[in-house]
C-alpha cells in the first residue's frame, strides 16, 4: 500500500483562515455575569428600592451602579466581543497571537467587572483602599476593550472583501465603546468623592449622559450594524434596505448628540423654561430613526423559513420603538406630574431599552449563533416560548409599573418582583445555551453567523 502523503497547501498561512471556537468562553462568561452580578443583583436592588418606595434610596445606589457596569461590560460587552472575534477569526499564521489577546481581554474584563462589583459599595467603607481598586477595575475594562479592538484589526483574516454600508454602525459603536471605557476611571472617581453632596451632583449631571452613550451609542449601534448585515444572510429575511438604514443612522446619531448636549444644557440651566428643547428633540429623533431602522431591517416581512430566534428579534425591535415613543412623549408626562425630571419615567425608558431591546436581541441572536456554530438542528430543540413570554411579561410590568409610580406609590410593591421574572426567563435561555455549547459536536470549518 502506498503511504499517505500530506501535501502542503499552496496558499500561504497568512492567507488561510483558521477555524476557531472563541465564542464559547466569552458567551459562557457573559451568561455567568448576567445570572449573578447582572440580572440577579439588579433584581435584588429593584426589590430593595421597591420596599423603600424611593429611587434615590442611598443604601442601594452602589449596587445599582455595580449592576449597570456589569450589564454593560460583562453581559453586553462579552457577547459583543465573543461574537466579533468568532466572526472575524484569524489567519492560520496569526492564530496564536489571536488567542493570546482574546483570553487576555476576557480575563481583564472579568476581573474588572468583579472588582468593580466589590469596590462600588466598599469604597464608602474605606475610601483609601477601595478607591484605587475601583479605578484599577475600570482600567482593566478599558485595557480589555483596547486589546479586543487591536485583536480584531491586527490578527483577523483579511478576506479581501470591501466594507459593507452596515459597517458604519459598527465603527460608530466601537467609537462609543472606546469613549465610555476611557471615561470609566474618571466616572468612578468623581461619583465617589469624599464630599457626598459633590458625588450626588456629579451623578445627577453626568450619569444620564453616560447611559445614553453606553446603551444608545455603543450597544444599540452594534445591534443595528449586526442585525442589518446578518438578518439578510443568516436569519432568512431579505437583505436590508440601504437607504432606510443610512437614514436611520443619521437620525440616530443626531438624536444621540441632541440628548447628550441637551441634558447638559438643561442641567446646567437648572431646567429653566426652554432649556430642555434640545433634549426633547433628541427623543423625537430617536423614534423617527428607530422607525427608519425597523423599515430597513425588513423583519416584519415573511422570512424564508421560521426560526425560534425570530420572535425575540422582532420583539426587541418593538421595544426599541416603544422606548422611542416614550422619549417623544416625555414632555407630556412631565407636564402631567408638574416636574422637570422624573427618575421613574427615565428608569422605565432605560429598562425598555436595556432589557426589552438590548438583552432580548442578545437572547435571539445568541441562540441562533450557537445553534449554527454547534451544528444544532433547531427544529429538534425547545422553541423557548417560556423565556419569551416571561421576559416580555416581566419587562412590560417593570416599565408600566415604574411609570405608574409617578402617579400611584402603591405601584412600587408589585414592581419590585418584576426583576425576578426576567431572571427566570434568562435562566431558562441560559440552560438551553449551555446544553448546546457543551455538546460534543464538531465545529464547522471557519464557522460564523
N, C-alpha and C positions, 0 to 999 in steps of 0.2 A: 504493500500500500504506500502510495506517495505521501510523505508527511505534509501536513497542512502548513502553509506559509502565510504569515501576516504581511500583507502588502501595505506599506505606509501610505497614508492619504497624500495626494498631490497638493492638497490645499494647505497652506501654512497654518501653524497652530494659532497665530494671532488673527486668523480669518475664519476659524472654526468656532461655532458656538457651543459652549459647554452646557450639558444638562444639569440643572440644579434643583434642589428641593428646599430652598431657603425660606419659603413661606411657612413651613411647619413651626420652627422655633419662634418666629415673630408672631404668628397668629396665636400660638399657644400662650405666649407671654401676654398678648393683648387680652385674651379671654380671661386669664388668671387675674389680670389687673381690673377688668370691668366687674368681675364677680366679687372682688374684695374691696380695695381702696377706691374703686369707681362707683358702681351702682349700689353696692351694699352700704358703703359709707354715706352715699347720697341719700339713700332711703332712711338710714338712721338719723341723719341730720335733719331731713324733712320732718320725720316723726317728732323729733325734739322741738323743732320750730313750731309745729302744729300744736303741741302740748302747751307751749308758752303763748301761742296766739300772736307771735310777733316775728317779722322777718329780720329784725335788727337785734335779736337776742344774742348778745355778745358771746355767750358761752359756746354757741355753735358756729360762730364766724370762722374760726381756724379750720374746722372740719369741712365747712362749705368751700373754703379756699383750696384745701388739700384735695377735695373731691373734684373740683374744676380742673386742677392741674393734672390729676391722674387721668381724667376723662380725655383731656386734650392730648397729652403726650403718651400716656400709657395705652389708652383704648384707640383713639383715632390715629395717633402718631405711629404706633407699632403696626397697625393694619396697613396704613399707607406705605410705610417703609417695606414691610414684607411683600405687599402686592407689587410695588415698583421694582424691587430687587428681583422678584421672580419674573416679571415681565421683561426686564432688561438685564438678563443674565450675562455673564462674562464670556469672553473668548476662552478657549482652552488654555492659551498661554497665560491669561490673567486670572484664572480660577482661584489660585491660592491666595493672591492678593485680595481678590473679591471677598472670599470667605473670611479672611482676617479682619478686614474693615467692617464687614457685615456683623460679625459677632462682637467686635469692639463697640460698634454703635448700639447693638442690642444690650450689651452689658451696662454701658454707660447710661442708657435711657432707663433701664430697670432700676439701677442704683439711684438715679436722680429722682424717680418717682417715689421710691421707698424713703429716701432721706427727706424729701420734701414733705411727705406724709407725717414723718416724725417731727420735723422742725416747725411746722405751722402751729401746732398747739404748744410745743415745749419752749418756743422762743419767748413766750410770755413768762415762763417759769425761771429760765436762766438765759438771759439775752447774750451774755458773754460767750456761752458755749454754742447755743443753737443758732445764733445769727450767722456765724461762719459756716455752720453745717448747711443751713438753708441756702446761702449764697453758693456754696460748693455744689449742692444738688442742682441748682439752676444752671451752673456752669457745666456740669456733667451733661445735662439735657442739650445745652447749646452745642457742646462738642459732638454729641451723638448726631445731632442734625447736620453739622458740618461734615462729619465722616460719611454719613449717608449720602449727602449730595455729591461729595467727592467720589464716592464709590460708583454711583450711577453714571458719572461723567467719565471717569478715568478707565474703569475696568469693564464697562458694558460692551457687549459685542456690537460692532458697528456693521449694520446690515447694508449700508449704502443708500437706504431709502431716505427721502426727504421728510421734513417735519410736516405733520398734518395741521389743519387750522385749529383743531381741538387742543393742540399743544400750547396755545396762548393761555388757556385756562390753567394748565399745569404749571407753566412758568410763573404765572401770577400767584398761584397757590404757594409755590416754593418760595417766592419772594416774601409773601406774608409770613410763612413759617420761619424763615431766616430772621425776619424783623422781630417777631414776637419772642423767639428763642433768645435772641441777643438782648432783648429788653427785660427778660425774666429776673436776672440777678438784681437789677435796679428796682424792679417792681416789688420783689420780696423785701428788700431793704427798706424802702420808703413806706411799705404797708405795715412794717413792724418797728416804727420809730420809738424812741424812749418816751416821747410825749404822745400819749394815746390820742389826744384830740388831733394832732397833726397826722397820725396814721389814718384816722377816720376820714379826715378831709381829703387825703390822697386817694383813698379807696373810692370815695364818692366821686371824685373828679376824674380819675383815670381808669378805673376798672370797667366802666361801660365802654370806653374806647378800646381797651384790651380785648374785651369779649367780642366786640364787632370784628376786630382784626383776626382773632383766633378762629372763630366759628363761621362767620360770614365771609372772611377773607381766605384763610388757609383751608379749612375743612370744606366749605361749600364750593370753592373754586376747583378743588381737586375732584370732588364728586362730579361736577359738571364736565370737567375735562375727560374723566374716565368714562362716564356714562354716555356722553355724546359720541365717544370714539368706539366703545365696546358694545353698546346695545345693538348697533347695526351689524356687527361681525360675530358676536358671541351669544347674544341673547334672543336672536330670532326676529328682531324688528328690522325695518328698513333703515338704511343709512340716514343719519340726522341731516336736517336742513341747515346748510351752511349759513345762509343769510340770516335766518332767525337766530341761530346760535351766536353769531358775531354781534348782532343787535343786542341780544341778551347780555353778552359780555360787556359791551359798552355801558348799558344801563346799570348793570350790577356794580361795575367799578365806580361809576358816578355816584350811585347810591351809597357805596361804602365811604367815599370821600365826604359826601354830604352828612352822613350820620356821625362820622368821626369828628370832622371840623365843627359840625353843627352842635354836637354835645358840648364841646369845649367852649364855644361861643355862648351857649345858653348857661352853662355852669358858671363861667366867669362873670356873666352878666346877672347872676342870681335869678335866672329865669324871668327877667324883665319882659314886659309885653313886646312881642315881635322878635325876641331873641331866639325863639325855638323854630322859626320858619325854615331855616336850612335843614335842621334835624328832621322836621316833619316832612319836608320834601323828599329826604332820603328814604323814608318809609314808603311813600307812594311809588318811588322809583324801584324799590325792591319788588313790589307787587307787579309792576309792569314788566320789569326784567325777568321775573320768575315766570310770568305767562309766556314770554317770548322763548325762554329756555324750555319750558314744557312743550311748546309747539315744535321746537327744533328736535326734541328727543323722539317724537313720534310714538311714544309709549302708549298713547290712547288708541292707536291703530291696532288691528289684529296681527299678532305675531305669526310667524311661520309654524311654530309648534308651541304648545303650552309648557311652561316650566314653573316649578314651585317658587322660584325667585321672583316671578313677575308681580305677584300680589304685593310683595314687600317694596319693590322699587316704585310701583305705581302709587302706593300709599305714601311713600317717602316724598315723592314729588307733590302729592296732595297736601301734606303737612307743610311743605315749603310755601305753597300758595297760601295756605291758611295763615302762616306766620306773616307773610307779606300783607295780607288783608288786615290782620290785627295791627300791624305797624301803621298802615294807612288810616285806620280808624282810631288810633291812639289819641289824637286831639279831642275827639268826641267823648271818649271815656274820661279823659282828664277834666274836660268841661263839666261832665256829669257829676264828678265827685268833688269838683272845686279845688283841685290840687295841681301844682306844676309838674309833679312827677309821682309815679306810683311804683313801689317795689313789687307789688303783686302783679300788676299788668306786665311790667318788664320781665319778671320771672316767668310768667306764663308764655310770653313770646319766645323767650330764650329756650324754654323747655320744648316748645313746639319745634324749634329748630334743632336742638341738640339730640333729643330722643326721637321725635316724630320723623324728622328729615335725616339727620346725620347717622344716628345709631341704626335706624331701620334700613338705611341704604347699606350700611356695613353688613347687616344680617342678610339682606338679599343678595348682594354681590358676593359676600363671603361664602355662603352656602353653594352658590353656583361655581365659583372659582375652585373651591376644594373638591367639589364633585368632578369637575373636569380634570384637575391635576391628579386625582387619585383613580381616575377611570371608573368612577361610581355610576351605576345606572340609576338615574334619579327616579325613574318610573317605579323602581322597587323600594324606594325609601319613603319615609314619612313625609307628608306634604307640609308639616309644621303649621297646621291651622291653629293649634293651641297657642303656639308662640305668637302668631299673627294677631289673633283675637285679643289675647291678654295684653300684648304690648300696646295695641291701639286703644283698647279699653282703658288701660291704666293711664296712658298719655292723655286721652281725651278728658278723663276725670281730673287729672292733675291740672291741665290747662284751664278747664272750665271752673273748677273749684277755686284755683288760685285767683283767677279773675274775679270770682264772686266774693272773695274775702274783702274786697274794697267796699262791698255793699252789705254783706252779711257775715259777721265774725264767726258764726256757727259753722261756716264752711271750712274752717281750719281743721276741725277734728277728722272728718272723712278724707280731707286732702292728705293728711298725714300717713294714710295707709296706701296711697297710690304707688309710692316708690317700691313697695314690696311686690305689688302686682307686676310691675315692669321687671323686677329682679327675677321672679319666677319665669317670666316669658324668656328672658335672655338665658336663664339657666337651662331651659329645655332646648333652646337653639344650641347652646354650648355643648350639651350632651351629644347631639347629632354631629356637630363639627368634630368633636373628639373621637367619636366612633370612626368617622371617615379618615381622619388624619392618622389614626393608629392602625388602620387596616394595612395588611401586608400586600400591597399591590405595587406593581412596577410603575414607576413614573414615566409617562410618555416622553419621548425624546424632545428636548427643547420645549417642555410644556409651558403653556401660557394660557391667558384668558380665564 
